[in-house]
């Protein structure tokens, strides 16, 4: 995601992007150490059910979401870029947030 900056700054939008990247890096570091998200992290995360993984144009997920801060409950959600997920532990981490994974859409009914 290239960002064009003009002039001497400051560039507050870069601080926002840096915070998002930092939060993602911290989450990935914990997962890499075997510290999977649990408790309040997943309890407060939106739930994605009837989900599937889509690889094009970037890896992401599609599903029915409940509890998303910007998408109404029961609506189809296309997540931001899928970074890691563990269907056995029941979570996915996209660029923007964690999702709790509900039941997966049957193979014959995939999007």
Backbone as CSV, one residue per row, in Angstrom:
resi,resn,N_x,N_y,N_z,CA_x,CA_y,CA_z,C_x,C_y,C_z
1,UNK,0.845,-1.161,0.000,0.000,0.000,0.000,0.899,1.234,0.000
2,UNK,1.238,1.745,-1.163,2.089,2.940,-1.197,1.310,4.181,-0.787
3,UNK,1.988,5.035,-0.057,1.405,6.297,0.389,2.318,7.419,-0.100
4,UNK,1.761,8.375,-0.826,2.532,9.511,-1.307,2.485,10.605,-0.248
5,UNK,3.641,11.045,0.182,3.745,12.138,1.146,4.362,13.339,0.442
6,UNK,3.740,14.489,0.612,4.249,15.715,-0.005,4.516,16.735,1.076
7,UNK,5.585,17.458,0.914,5.916,18.512,1.858,6.687,17.979,3.051
8,UNK,6.939,18.860,4.011,7.786,18.485,5.148,7.065,17.678,6.229
9,UNK,5.761,17.523,6.155,5.040,16.770,7.193,4.489,17.706,8.236
10,UNK,3.888,17.239,9.259,3.770,15.830,9.662,2.749,15.074,8.819
11,UNK,2.766,13.741,8.978,1.896,12.868,8.213,1.136,11.949,9.180
12,UNK,0.046,12.435,9.763,-0.673,11.641,10.773,-1.209,10.323,10.242
13,UNK,-1.517,10.236,8.965,-2.026,8.974,8.421,-0.959,7.882,8.523
14,UNK,0.316,8.259,8.471,1.374,7.256,8.621,1.430,6.720,10.046
15,UNK,1.126,7.554,11.024,1.085,7.082,12.417,-0.018,6.042,12.583
16,UNK,-1.160,6.263,11.957,-2.268,5.307,12.011,-1.848,3.976,11.379
17,UNK,-1.229,4.040,10.214,-0.775,2.817,9.540,0.275,2.105,10.387
18,UNK,1.169,2.846,10.983,2.209,2.247,11.832,1.591,1.525,13.026
19,UNK,0.556,2.103,13.642,-0.116,1.447,14.774,-0.755,0.134,14.344
20,UNK,-1.375,0.129,13.183,-2.004,-1.099,12.698,-0.974,-2.176,12.413
21,UNK,0.125,-1.806,11.795,1.194,-2.770,11.527,1.821,-3.267,12.828
22,UNK,1.985,-2.372,13.779,2.567,-2.746,15.070,1.673,-3.744,15.803
23,UNK,0.363,-3.494,15.818,-0.577,-4.412,16.476,-0.540,-5.783,15.800
24,UNK,-0.481,-5.800,14.479,-0.399,-7.063,13.750,0.893,-7.792,14.102
25,UNK,2.015,-7.064,14.120,3.307,-7.687,14.436,3.303,-8.266,15.853
26,UNK,2.717,-7.560,16.801,2.643,-8.071,18.180,1.809,-9.336,18.243
27,UNK,0.665,-9.348,17.568,-0.190,-10.542,17.555,0.530,-11.721,16.908
28,UNK,1.203,-11.480,15.794,1.923,-12.570,15.121,3.068,-13.085,15.976
29,UNK,3.743,-12.190,16.705,4.810,-12.622,17.600,4.291,-13.546,18.687
30,UNK,3.128,-13.204,19.273,2.536,-14.067,20.305,2.152,-15.425,19.725
31,UNK,1.532,-15.417,18.547,1.133,-16.679,17.923,2.378,-17.508,17.601
32,UNK,3.432,-16.858,17.121,4.673,-17.574,16.791,5.257,-18.263,18.021
33,UNK,5.046,-17.682,19.199,5.529,-18.293,20.449,4.568,-19.360,20.972
34,UNK,3.490,-19.610,20.240,2.515,-20.609,20.662,1.440,-20.057,21.572
35,UNK,1.362,-18.734,21.689,0.354,-18.082,22.537,-0.847,-17.703,21.670
36,UNK,-1.721,-18.668,21.459,-2.888,-18.420,20.628,-3.865,-17.503,21.349
37,UNK,-4.613,-16.696,20.593,-5.558,-15.777,21.226,-6.659,-16.546,21.932
38,UNK,-7.037,-16.073,23.093,-8.127,-16.683,23.833,-8.762,-15.624,24.726
39,UNK,-9.662,-16.049,25.563,-10.291,-15.145,26.516,-10.930,-13.948,25.855
40,UNK,-10.644,-12.761,26.407,-11.302,-11.540,25.957,-10.968,-11.189,24.502
41,UNK,-9.806,-11.607,24.010,-9.437,-11.267,22.636,-10.439,-11.878,21.661
42,UNK,-10.729,-13.150,21.827,-11.693,-13.786,20.926,-13.131,-13.500,21.329
43,UNK,-13.379,-13.341,22.610,-14.750,-13.032,23.052,-15.228,-11.717,22.435
44,UNK,-14.318,-10.750,22.308,-14.679,-9.438,21.768,-14.532,-9.352,20.250
45,UNK,-14.011,-10.406,19.618,-13.794,-10.397,18.169,-15.095,-10.708,17.438
46,UNK,-15.263,-10.160,16.243,-16.432,-10.534,15.443,-16.396,-12.029,15.133
47,UNK,-17.569,-12.628,15.019,-17.647,-14.044,14.639,-17.938,-14.140,13.151
48,UNK,-17.227,-15.034,12.486,-17.420,-15.286,11.067,-17.900,-16.726,10.910
49,UNK,-19.114,-16.903,10.401,-19.642,-18.251,10.186,-19.895,-18.454,8.694
50,UNK,-20.161,-19.680,8.324,-20.323,-20.030,6.906,-19.156,-19.483,6.094
51,UNK,-17.964,-19.592,6.667,-16.786,-18.962,6.080,-16.079,-19.847,5.072
52,UNK,-15.343,-19.183,4.208,-14.448,-19.854,3.272,-13.239,-18.962,3.055
53,UNK,-12.141,-19.569,2.643,-10.912,-18.837,2.336,-10.861,-18.614,0.832
54,UNK,-10.579,-17.396,0.443,-10.458,-17.012,-0.961,-9.019,-16.560,-1.181
55,UNK,-8.372,-17.051,-2.220,-6.959,-16.745,-2.432,-6.699,-15.614,-3.419
56,UNK,-7.698,-15.208,-4.186,-7.477,-14.198,-5.211,-8.405,-13.023,-4.995
57,UNK,-8.020,-11.798,-5.143,-6.713,-11.314,-5.564,-5.668,-11.317,-4.444
58,UNK,-6.111,-11.329,-3.202,-5.219,-11.535,-2.058,-5.916,-12.534,-1.150
59,UNK,-5.192,-13.281,-0.314,-5.866,-14.198,0.608,-6.785,-13.411,1.557
60,UNK,-8.040,-13.812,1.609,-9.010,-13.204,2.522,-10.086,-14.236,2.820
61,UNK,-11.028,-13.871,3.657,-12.117,-14.778,3.998,-13.443,-14.125,3.653
62,UNK,-14.417,-14.959,3.357,-15.794,-14.536,3.158,-16.655,-15.309,4.139
63,UNK,-17.651,-14.653,4.680,-18.559,-15.342,5.575,-19.630,-14.402,6.092
64,UNK,-20.456,-14.925,6.949,-21.514,-14.155,7.599,-20.955,-13.669,8.932
65,UNK,-21.042,-12.368,9.170,-20.407,-11.786,10.347,-21.439,-11.340,11.379
66,UNK,-21.041,-11.464,12.639,-21.821,-10.944,13.769,-20.828,-10.253,14.699
67,UNK,-21.157,-9.032,15.104,-20.320,-8.316,16.058,-19.201,-7.489,15.449
68,UNK,-19.263,-7.241,14.159,-18.237,-6.417,13.506,-18.528,-4.945,13.779
69,UNK,-17.489,-4.140,14.025,-17.742,-2.736,14.340,-18.282,-1.902,13.180
70,UNK,-18.145,-2.378,11.942,-18.579,-1.574,10.798,-19.570,-2.266,9.878
71,UNK,-19.756,-3.575,10.047,-20.649,-4.344,9.166,-21.780,-4.898,10.004
72,UNK,-23.004,-4.724,9.547,-24.167,-5.173,10.293,-24.213,-6.680,10.490
73,UNK,-24.778,-7.095,11.607,-24.916,-8.516,11.916,-25.704,-9.233,10.821
74,UNK,-25.231,-10.436,10.471,-25.906,-11.256,9.475,-25.562,-10.913,8.045
75,UNK,-24.677,-9.947,7.844,-24.287,-9.547,6.492,-23.075,-10.351,6.030
76,UNK,-22.886,-10.429,4.724,-21.687,-11.071,4.186,-20.510,-10.131,4.386
77,UNK,-19.423,-10.696,4.866,-18.208,-9.948,5.149,-17.070,-10.468,4.289
78,UNK,-16.371,-9.570,3.650,-15.111,-9.889,2.968,-14.050,-9.262,3.844
79,UNK,-13.210,-10.086,4.455,-12.231,-9.569,5.402,-11.101,-8.851,4.672
80,UNK,-10.306,-8.146,5.458,-9.057,-7.629,4.917,-8.115,-8.814,4.705
81,UNK,-6.918,-8.560,4.282,-5.967,-9.619,3.951,-5.818,-10.624,5.090
82,UNK,-5.963,-11.902,4.764,-5.797,-12.977,5.738,-4.307,-13.204,5.966
83,UNK,-3.875,-13.070,7.212,-2.459,-13.211,7.540,-2.187,-14.604,8.103
84,UNK,-3.028,-15.063,9.033,-2.894,-16.406,9.585,-4.243,-16.842,10.129
85,UNK,-4.474,-18.158,10.157,-5.684,-18.646,10.798,-5.469,-20.074,11.267
86,UNK,-6.252,-20.434,12.270,-6.178,-21.766,12.850,-7.606,-22.250,13.050
87,UNK,-8.145,-22.986,12.070,-9.527,-23.426,12.193,-9.760,-24.373,13.361
88,UNK,-8.735,-25.095,13.792,-8.889,-25.991,14.937,-9.056,-25.182,16.220
89,UNK,-8.255,-24.136,16.390,-8.371,-23.259,17.562,-9.505,-22.252,17.403
90,UNK,-10.013,-22.094,16.186,-11.196,-21.270,15.964,-10.950,-19.787,15.812
91,UNK,-9.836,-19.395,15.186,-9.604,-17.966,14.985,-8.907,-17.712,13.654
92,UNK,-9.031,-16.474,13.199,-8.296,-15.973,12.039,-7.780,-14.591,12.402
93,UNK,-6.586,-14.252,11.912,-6.054,-12.892,12.099,-5.870,-12.307,10.714
94,UNK,-6.604,-11.264,10.444,-6.472,-10.542,9.190,-5.610,-9.320,9.464
95,UNK,-5.381,-8.527,8.433,-4.594,-7.318,8.639,-5.230,-6.426,9.701
96,UNK,-6.561,-6.375,9.731,-7.204,-5.452,10.662,-7.587,-5.992,12.021
97,UNK,-7.872,-7.287,12.138,-8.400,-7.772,13.420,-8.416,-9.285,13.487
98,UNK,-8.741,-9.771,14.700,-9.031,-11.189,14.897,-10.493,-11.437,14.570
99,UNK,-10.792,-12.654,14.135,-12.160,-13.144,13.983,-12.266,-14.476,14.710
100,UNK,-13.398,-14.696,15.384,-13.737,-16.026,15.888,-14.356,-16.767,14.720
101,UNK,-13.962,-18.006,14.542,-14.511,-18.774,13.438,-15.654,-19.646,13.913
102,UNK,-16.821,-19.423,13.337,-17.973,-20.267,13.595,-17.945,-21.448,12.639
103,UNK,-19.078,-22.101,12.456,-19.130,-23.249,11.546,-18.740,-22.853,10.126
104,UNK,-18.020,-23.749,9.472,-17.567,-23.503,8.102,-18.662,-23.882,7.118
105,UNK,-18.713,-23.155,6.025,-19.681,-23.450,4.966,-19.345,-24.809,4.358
106,UNK,-20.353,-25.668,4.135,-20.087,-26.973,3.506,-19.416,-26.799,2.150
107,UNK,-18.567,-27.726,1.799,-17.791,-27.660,0.547,-18.666,-27.396,-0.676
108,UNK,-19.798,-28.045,-0.761,-20.653,-27.897,-1.946,-21.296,-26.527,-2.042
109,UNK,-21.328,-25.796,-0.935,-21.989,-24.489,-0.905,-21.007,-23.326,-0.824
110,UNK,-19.747,-23.551,-1.145,-18.749,-22.474,-1.028,-19.071,-21.332,-1.956
111,UNK,-18.629,-20.150,-1.590,-18.884,-18.943,-2.410,-18.255,-19.069,-3.767
